[in-house]
Amino acid sequence: MHVASTIDAVVSAVERAADEIVEFAAALIRIPTINPPGDHYIECAQLLGRKLNDFGFDVQYFEAEGRPEHTAAHPRMNVIGRRRGHRPRPNVHLNGHLDVVPAGAGWTVDPFGGLVRDGKLYGRGACDMKAGIAAAVFAAEAIRRAGIELAGSIEISGTVDEESGGFAGVAWLAHHNHLSANHIDHVIIPEPLNVDRICIGHRGVYWFEVETHGRIGHGSMPFLGVNAIEHMGIVLDRIRRQLLPALMARTTAVPVVPDAARHATLNVNAISGGQAVEGIQTPCVADRCRAVFDRRFLLEEGFDATKQEIADLLRDLATEMPQLRYELHDLMVVHPVRTPDNSAVVRSLERSIRRILGREAAHVASPGTYDHKHFDRIAGIKDCVAYGPGVLDVAHQPNEWCGVDDLVNATKVIALSTLELTGTYSFSAP
């Protein structure tokens, strides 16, 4: 089969399957895999596994044994399907996460109804990222329906807990060598970065907790105690006046979107101190206060300097205020990642996007992290990107949606790049 006829055959197979692709994405949405706590993972993994089995994949299920999140009440089940061609390499891995964030308030449609209306598929996870999973599955299936035999191999995985770090999902699978550079060459994660954009990495994350310690005393005589909440307020004020302006002055050369996220940022995630607000109050000076911070750091900053900056700020403040006693606790560290400039998967997706959409692809980086970090740093797979259907801005929002046209076009793009990356066909630029 000639290159042009191969492309036409695959594109036609996707178009004929358009209704199936949308319905499978809707079926995934209808399973409320809410994280936290991690509901219905087995049900969703099995739905994906059955579909992969029907489409010619050998399917295995993996429970994240040993992870604290993996419990009898909320088991962490991952699924991987493998389909081999003439040889095991090159091997293209398509990965999507099964979990979604809680629906939240403000919906005007059923968040788990999988409604299709006016060219949009609605529901929690429609954008992030059950439409992407459907695109991956049917990209592989379109190749099979077009009657093309692969030169290499395809793997498709559905993994858990990406929204909470991916440690029982991609990280666990990588630690146990189920995802490894020893057998995988290229990875596409169909996260919703817009159908004409290739995501080449993400910023770093430093989640940390600051705990201030005071001395309890009678609320009618606060001068006899030391108020830990007041001291936390001083910490927050110093961060606002000193650290935040410094972060805003730093910009990365990595193409993070939106533009404001090209700066280093810090967010106060949570704060707790003193007595519980609900219930009966007693007259006490708060002797303890805790705050959790989300620091997003740039590739150019690095983690060591990022943490040292926080430690220095607290140390200097304690020098000025001898009564200030505090502890700094690391909660989570994710280093920035960036796909290499000579990436085969980037070049292939550029060609496929140009063919399907008729325009040049943009390179972007994510403001938040995704499972690229685990493929890169644990599995050792450098040729990894995110590319998939959906508009990033509607992820985690009420009335989350994915455009049907974008879903179908992304399926075509992934199918063509899978053909090229498996060595089945070489597509020169049009």
Secondary structure, DSSP 8 states (H G I E B T S, - for coil): --HHHHHHHHHHHHHHTHHHHHHHHHHHHTS--BTTTTTTHHHHHHHHHHHHHHTT-EEEEEE-TT-TT--SSS--EEEEEEEE-SSS-SEEEEEEE--B----S--SS-TTS--EETTEEESTTIIIIIHHHHHHHHHHHHHHHTT---SSEEEEEEES-GGGTSTTTHHHHHHTTSS-TTT--EEEE--SS-TTEEEEEE-EEEEEEEEEE-B--BTT-GGGSB-HHHHHHHHHHHIIIIIHHHHHT-B-SS-BSSGGGGB-EEEEEEEEESS-SSS----B---EEEEEEEEEE-TTT-HHHHHHHHHHHHHHHHHH-TT-EEEEEEEEEE--EE--TT-HHHHHHHHHHHHHHSS--EEEEESS--THHHHHHTS---SEEE--SS-GGGTTSTT-EEEHHHHHHHHHHHHHHHHHHTTS------
